[in-house]
């Protein structure tokens, strides 16, 4: 089996497009320009505006949630240890 070769510029464009899609969908839902749930469509607007781009981002960048968590949690520093033993 051959390793996959990624087209880096295309991959970056897809990630940026998914992030913009997620951001604009979140803004539309938060400002209530588009309702989260309707009688006719159910939860479909919420899925297509937030769920689908989130799933796409996870498929394109599986390590992204771990990287974001690492940014939000400060690293723990070790307590100073004695120089002599």
N, CA, C and O atoms as a GROMACS GRO file, in nm:
protein
  340
    1UNK      N    1   0.083  -0.116   0.000
    1UNK     CA    2   0.000   0.000   0.000
    1UNK      C    3   0.089   0.124   0.000
    1UNK      O    4   0.181   0.135   0.081
    2UNK      N    5   0.061   0.216  -0.090
    2UNK     CA    6   0.140   0.338  -0.100
    2UNK      C    7   0.089   0.443  -0.002
    2UNK      O    8  -0.031   0.452   0.023
    3UNK      N    9   0.182   0.524   0.054
    3UNK     CA   10   0.137   0.632   0.141
    3UNK      C   11   0.064   0.738   0.060
    3UNK      O   12   0.095   0.762  -0.056
    4UNK      N   13  -0.034   0.801   0.124
    4UNK     CA   14  -0.111   0.906   0.057
    4UNK      C   15  -0.030   1.033   0.050
    4UNK      O   16   0.039   1.071   0.145
    5UNK      N   17  -0.039   1.099  -0.065
    5UNK     CA   18   0.027   1.227  -0.082
    5UNK      C   19  -0.081   1.334  -0.080
    5UNK      O   20  -0.175   1.331  -0.160
    6UNK      N   21  -0.068   1.430   0.013
    6UNK     CA   22  -0.167   1.535   0.025
    6UNK      C   23  -0.127   1.654  -0.061
    6UNK      O   24  -0.010   1.690  -0.068
    7UNK      N   25  -0.224   1.714  -0.124
    7UNK     CA   26  -0.204   1.838  -0.195
    7UNK      C   27  -0.218   1.948  -0.090
    7UNK      O   28  -0.330   1.988  -0.056
    8UNK      N   29  -0.105   1.995  -0.039
    8UNK     CA   30  -0.105   2.085   0.076
    8UNK      C   31  -0.188   2.212   0.056
    8UNK      O   32  -0.268   2.244   0.143
    9UNK      N   33  -0.174   2.284  -0.056
    9UNK     CA   34  -0.257   2.405  -0.072
    9UNK      C   35  -0.407   2.373  -0.077
    9UNK      O   36  -0.488   2.448  -0.022
   10UNK      N   37  -0.443   2.263  -0.141
   10UNK     CA   38  -0.585   2.225  -0.147
   10UNK      C   39  -0.636   2.187  -0.008
   10UNK      O   40  -0.747   2.223   0.029
   11UNK      N   41  -0.554   2.115   0.067
   11UNK     CA   42  -0.592   2.075   0.202
   11UNK      C   43  -0.613   2.199   0.289
   11UNK      O   44  -0.711   2.206   0.363
   12UNK      N   45  -0.523   2.296   0.281
   12UNK     CA   46  -0.537   2.418   0.358
   12UNK      C   47  -0.663   2.495   0.320
   12UNK      O   48  -0.731   2.549   0.406
   13UNK      N   49  -0.693   2.501   0.190
   13UNK     CA   50  -0.815   2.570   0.146
   13UNK      C   51  -0.939   2.501   0.201
   13UNK      O   52  -1.034   2.568   0.241
   14UNK      N   53  -0.939   2.368   0.204
   14UNK     CA   54  -1.054   2.295   0.258
   14UNK      C   55  -1.071   2.323   0.408
   14UNK      O   56  -1.183   2.342   0.455
   15UNK      N   57  -0.961   2.326   0.481
   15UNK     CA   58  -0.968   2.352   0.625
   15UNK      C   59  -1.019   2.495   0.650
   15UNK      O   60  -1.105   2.516   0.735
   16UNK      N   61  -0.966   2.591   0.576
   16UNK     CA   62  -1.011   2.730   0.593
   16UNK      C   63  -1.158   2.744   0.554
   16UNK      O   64  -1.233   2.815   0.621
   17UNK      N   65  -1.198   2.678   0.447
   17UNK     CA   66  -1.339   2.684   0.406
   17UNK      C   67  -1.430   2.624   0.512
   17UNK      O   68  -1.536   2.679   0.541
   18UNK      N   69  -1.390   2.512   0.570
   18UNK     CA   70  -1.471   2.450   0.676
   18UNK      C   71  -1.478   2.540   0.799
   18UNK      O   72  -1.583   2.549   0.863
   19UNK      N   73  -1.367   2.605   0.833
   19UNK     CA   74  -1.368   2.696   0.948
   19UNK      C   75  -1.459   2.817   0.923
   19UNK      O   76  -1.533   2.858   1.012
   20UNK      N   77  -1.454   2.873   0.802
   20UNK     CA   78  -1.542   2.985   0.769
   20UNK      C   79  -1.689   2.942   0.770
   20UNK      O   80  -1.775   3.017   0.816
   21UNK      N   81  -1.716   2.823   0.718
   21UNK     CA   82  -1.851   2.767   0.717
   21UNK      C   83  -1.902   2.753   0.861
   21UNK      O   84  -2.014   2.792   0.893
   22UNK      N   85  -1.818   2.697   0.947
   22UNK     CA   86  -1.855   2.678   1.087
   22UNK      C   87  -1.877   2.813   1.157
   22UNK      O   88  -1.972   2.828   1.233
   23UNK      N   89  -1.790   2.908   1.131
   23UNK     CA   90  -1.803   3.040   1.193
   23UNK      C   91  -1.928   3.112   1.146
   23UNK      O   92  -2.003   3.166   1.227
   24UNK      N   93  -1.952   3.113   1.016
   24UNK     CA   94  -2.071   3.182   0.965
   24UNK      C   95  -2.199   3.112   1.008
   24UNK      O   96  -2.298   3.179   1.040
   25UNK      N   97  -2.200   2.979   1.011
   25UNK     CA   98  -2.318   2.907   1.059
   25UNK      C   99  -2.346   2.934   1.205
   25UNK      O  100  -2.461   2.948   1.245
   26UNK      N  101  -2.239   2.941   1.285
   26UNK     CA  102  -2.257   2.971   1.427
   26UNK      C  103  -2.313   3.111   1.447
   26UNK      O  104  -2.400   3.133   1.531
   27UNK      N  105  -2.263   3.207   1.368
   27UNK     CA  106  -2.314   3.344   1.378
   27UNK      C  107  -2.461   3.348   1.339
   27UNK      O  108  -2.541   3.414   1.405
   28UNK      N  109  -2.497   3.280   1.231
   28UNK     CA  110  -2.637   3.278   1.188
   28UNK      C  111  -2.728   3.219   1.296
   28UNK      O  112  -2.838   3.269   1.320
   29UNK      N  113  -2.682   3.112   1.360
   29UNK     CA  114  -2.765   3.050   1.463
   29UNK      C  115  -2.770   3.134   1.591
   29UNK      O  116  -2.875   3.143   1.655
   30UNK      N  117  -2.658   3.194   1.628
   30UNK     CA  118  -2.656   3.274   1.751
   30UNK      C  119  -2.734   3.404   1.737
   30UNK      O  120  -2.792   3.452   1.835
   31UNK      N  121  -2.737   3.462   1.618
   31UNK     CA  122  -2.813   3.585   1.598
   31UNK      C  123  -2.959   3.556   1.567
   31UNK      O  124  -3.037   3.649   1.547
   32UNK      N  125  -2.996   3.432   1.563
   32UNK     CA  126  -3.131   3.382   1.535
   32UNK      C  127  -3.185   3.427   1.398
   32UNK      O  128  -3.306   3.434   1.379
   33UNK      N  129  -3.095   3.457   1.304
   33UNK     CA  130  -3.140   3.481   1.167
   33UNK      C  131  -3.193   3.352   1.106
   33UNK      O  132  -3.284   3.353   1.022
   34UNK      N  133  -3.134   3.240   1.148
   34UNK     CA  134  -3.181   3.108   1.108
   34UNK      C  135  -3.215   3.034   1.237
   34UNK      O  136  -3.132   3.027   1.327
   35UNK      N  137  -3.335   2.980   1.248
   35UNK     CA  138  -3.371   2.909   1.371
   35UNK      C  139  -3.295   2.777   1.384
   35UNK      O  140  -3.263   2.713   1.283
   36UNK      N  141  -3.266   2.738   1.506
   36UNK     CA  142  -3.195   2.613   1.530
   36UNK      C  143  -3.282   2.494   1.490
   36UNK      O  144  -3.233   2.397   1.432
   37UNK      N  145  -3.410   2.502   1.521
   37UNK     CA  146  -3.501   2.392   1.490
   37UNK      C  147  -3.631   2.451   1.434
   37UNK      O  148  -3.681   2.551   1.484
   38UNK      N  149  -3.683   2.387   1.330
   38UNK     CA  150  -3.812   2.429   1.273
   38UNK      C  151  -3.906   2.310   1.271
   38UNK      O  152  -3.862   2.195   1.279
   39UNK      N  153  -4.034   2.337   1.260
   39UNK     CA  154  -4.133   2.229   1.254
   39UNK      C  155  -4.118   2.150   1.124
   39UNK      O  156  -4.132   2.028   1.124
   40UNK      N  157  -4.090   2.219   1.015
   40UNK     CA  158  -4.081   2.153   0.885
   40UNK      C  159  -3.952   2.075   0.868
   40UNK      O  160  -3.954   1.961   0.820
   41UNK      N  161  -3.838   2.134   0.906
   41UNK     CA  162  -3.708   2.072   0.883
   41UNK      C  163  -3.647   2.003   1.004
   41UNK      O  164  -3.551   1.928   0.990
   42UNK      N  165  -3.701   2.028   1.122
   42UNK     CA  166  -3.644   1.968   1.242
   42UNK      C  167  -3.510   2.033   1.277
   42UNK      O  168  -3.498   2.155   1.276
   43UNK      N  169  -3.411   1.950   1.307
   43UNK     CA  170  -3.278   1.997   1.345
   43UNK      C  171  -3.186   2.016   1.224
   43UNK      O  172  -3.066   2.036   1.242
   44UNK      N  173  -3.238   2.009   1.104
   44UNK     CA  174  -3.156   2.018   0.984
   44UNK      C  175  -3.075   2.147   0.975
   44UNK      O  176  -2.957   2.139   0.941
   45UNK      N  177  -3.130   2.266   1.003
   45UNK     CA  178  -3.046   2.387   0.995
   45UNK      C  179  -2.926   2.382   1.089
   45UNK      O  180  -2.816   2.422   1.050
   46UNK      N  181  -2.945   2.335   1.210
   46UNK     CA  182  -2.833   2.326   1.305
   46UNK      C  183  -2.727   2.229   1.254
   46UNK      O  184  -2.608   2.255   1.267
   47UNK      N  185  -2.770   2.117   1.197
   47UNK     CA  186  -2.673   2.020   1.146
   47UNK      C  187  -2.592   2.078   1.032
   47UNK      O  188  -2.469   2.069   1.032
   48UNK      N  189  -2.658   2.138   0.934
   48UNK     CA  190  -2.587   2.187   0.815
   48UNK      C  191  -2.505   2.312   0.843
   48UNK      O  192  -2.409   2.339   0.771
   49UNK      N  193  -2.540   2.388   0.944
   49UNK     CA  194  -2.465   2.509   0.974
   49UNK      C  195  -2.353   2.488   1.076
   49UNK      O  196  -2.255   2.563   1.076
   50UNK      N  197  -2.366   2.388   1.162
   50UNK     CA  198  -2.264   2.365   1.265
   50UNK      C  199  -2.211   2.222   1.262
   50UNK      O  200  -2.090   2.201   1.265
   51UNK      N  201  -2.300   2.125   1.256
   51UNK     CA  202  -2.257   1.985   1.265
   51UNK      C  203  -2.174   1.939   1.146
   51UNK      O  204  -2.070   1.876   1.164
   52UNK      N  205  -2.219   1.969   1.026
   52UNK     CA  206  -2.147   1.923   0.907
   52UNK      C  207  -2.007   1.983   0.895
   52UNK      O  208  -1.913   1.909   0.868
   53UNK      N  209  -1.989   2.115   0.914
   53UNK     CA  210  -1.851   2.165   0.906
   53UNK      C  211  -1.762   2.114   1.018
   53UNK      O  212  -1.641   2.099   1.000
   54UNK      N  213  -1.821   2.088   1.136
   54UNK     CA  214  -1.743   2.032   1.246
   54UNK      C  215  -1.694   1.891   1.212
   54UNK      O  216  -1.579   1.857   1.237
   55UNK      N  217  -1.782   1.810   1.155
   55UNK     CA  218  -1.743   1.674   1.115
   55UNK      C  219  -1.637   1.680   1.005
   55UNK      O  220  -1.541   1.602   1.006
   56UNK      N  221  -1.652   1.772   0.911
   56UNK     CA  222  -1.554   1.789   0.804
   56UNK      C  223  -1.418   1.829   0.860
   56UNK      O  224  -1.316   1.778   0.816
   57UNK      N  225  -1.417   1.920   0.957
   57UNK     CA  226  -1.290   1.960   1.019
   57UNK      C  227  -1.225   1.842   1.091
   57UNK      O  228  -1.103   1.825   1.084
   58UNK      N  229  -1.304   1.761   1.159
   58UNK     CA  230  -1.248   1.645   1.227
   58UNK      C  231  -1.192   1.543   1.128
   58UNK      O  232  -1.093   1.476   1.157
   59UNK      N  233  -1.255   1.532   1.012
   59UNK     CA  234  -1.204   1.440   0.910
   59UNK      C  235  -1.075   1.492   0.847
   59UNK      O  236  -0.985   1.414   0.816
   60UNK      N  237  -1.067   1.624   0.827
   60UNK     CA  238  -0.948   1.682   0.764
   60UNK      C  239  -0.831   1.693   0.862
   60UNK      O  240  -0.717   1.668   0.825
   61UNK      N  241  -0.860   1.730   0.984
   61UNK     CA  242  -0.757   1.750   1.086
   61UNK      C  243  -0.794   1.675   1.213
   61UNK      O  244  -0.848   1.735   1.306
   62UNK      N  245  -0.767   1.544   1.219
   62UNK     CA  246  -0.809   1.467   1.337
   62UNK      C  247  -0.740   1.510   1.467
   62UNK      O  248  -0.796   1.489   1.575
   63UNK      N  249  -0.624   1.570   1.460
   63UNK     CA  250  -0.553   1.612   1.581
   63UNK      C  251  -0.590   1.751   1.629
   63UNK      O  252  -0.535   1.797   1.729
   64UNK      N  253  -0.681   1.819   1.560
   64UNK     CA  254  -0.716   1.957   1.594
   64UNK      C  255  -0.776   1.971   1.734
   64UNK      O  256  -0.735   2.064   1.805
   65UNK      N  257  -0.868   1.887   1.779
   65UNK     CA  258  -0.921   1.904   1.916
   65UNK      C  259  -0.812   1.892   2.023
   65UNK      O  260  -0.813   1.965   2.122
   66UNK      N  261  -0.719   1.800   2.004
   66UNK     CA  262  -0.611   1.784   2.102
   66UNK      C  263  -0.521   1.908   2.104
   66UNK      O  264  -0.476   1.950   2.210
   67UNK      N  265  -0.494   1.966   1.986
   67UNK     CA  266  -0.412   2.086   1.980
   67UNK      C  267  -0.483   2.204   2.046
   67UNK      O  268  -0.419   2.283   2.116
   68UNK      N  269  -0.613   2.217   2.025
   68UNK     CA  270  -0.688   2.325   2.088
   68UNK      C  271  -0.693   2.309   2.239
   68UNK      O  272  -0.684   2.408   2.313
   69UNK      N  273  -0.708   2.186   2.287
   69UNK     CA  274  -0.707   2.163   2.432
   69UNK      C  275  -0.572   2.195   2.492
   69UNK      O  276  -0.563   2.247   2.603
   70UNK      N  277  -0.465   2.164   2.419
   70UNK     CA  278  -0.331   2.195   2.468
   70UNK      C  279  -0.310   2.345   2.479
   70UNK      O  280  -0.237   2.391   2.566
   71UNK      N  281  -0.373   2.421   2.391
   71UNK     CA  282  -0.360   2.567   2.398
   71UNK      C  283  -0.437   2.626   2.516
   71UNK      O  284  -0.395   2.726   2.574
   72UNK      N  285  -0.549   2.565   2.551
   72UNK     CA  286  -0.631   2.622   2.658
   72UNK      C  287  -0.581   2.583   2.797
   72UNK      O  288  -0.600   2.659   2.892
   73UNK      N  289  -0.518   2.470   2.809
   73UNK     CA  290  -0.466   2.426   2.940
   73UNK      C  291  -0.319   2.461   2.950
   73UNK      O  292  -0.238   2.414   2.870
   74UNK      N  293  -0.284   2.542   3.048
   74UNK     CA  294  -0.141   2.574   3.064
   74UNK      C  295  -0.066   2.450   3.111
   74UNK      O  296  -0.119   2.367   3.184
   75UNK      N  297   0.055   2.442   3.068
   75UNK     CA  298   0.137   2.327   3.109
   75UNK      C  299   0.174   2.340   3.256
   75UNK      O  300   0.201   2.449   3.306
   76UNK      N  301   0.173   2.228   3.322
   76UNK     CA  302   0.210   2.229   3.464
   76UNK      C  303   0.361   2.230   3.476
   76UNK      O  304   0.432   2.156   3.408
   77UNK      N  305   0.407   2.314   3.564
   77UNK     CA  306   0.551   2.320   3.589
   77UNK      C  307   0.584   2.230   3.706
   77UNK      O  308   0.507   2.217   3.801
   78UNK      N  309   0.699   2.168   3.696
   78UNK     CA  310   0.744   2.084   3.806
   78UNK      C  311   0.789   2.172   3.921
   78UNK      O  312   0.844   2.280   3.899
   79UNK      N  313   0.767   2.127   4.042
   79UNK     CA  314   0.821   2.204   4.155
   79UNK      C  315   0.973   2.196   4.153
   79UNK      O  316   1.029   2.095   4.112
   80UNK      N  317   1.039   2.301   4.197
   80UNK     CA  318   1.186   2.298   4.196
   80UNK      C  319   1.238   2.187   4.286
   80UNK      O  320   1.187   2.164   4.396
   81UNK      N  321   1.340   2.120   4.237
   81UNK     CA  322   1.398   2.011   4.315
   81UNK      C  323   1.533   2.056   4.369
   81UNK      O  324   1.597   2.146   4.315
   82UNK      N  325   1.574   1.992   4.475
   82UNK     CA  326   1.702   2.026   4.535
   82UNK      C  327   1.815   1.986   4.440
   82UNK      O  328   1.805   1.886   4.368
   83UNK      N  329   1.919   2.063   4.440
   83UNK     CA  330   2.034   2.036   4.354
   83UNK      C  331   2.114   1.919   4.409
   83UNK      O  332   2.164   1.836   4.332
   84UNK      N  333   2.125   1.910   4.538
   84UNK     CA  334   2.203   1.803   4.599
   84UNK      C  335   2.111   1.687   4.636
   84UNK      O  336   1.991   1.704   4.655
   85UNK      N  337   2.169   1.572   4.647
   85UNK     CA  338   2.091   1.453   4.684
   85UNK      C  339   2.142   1.392   4.809
   85UNK      O  340   2.088   1.291   4.855
   0.00000   0.00000   0.00000
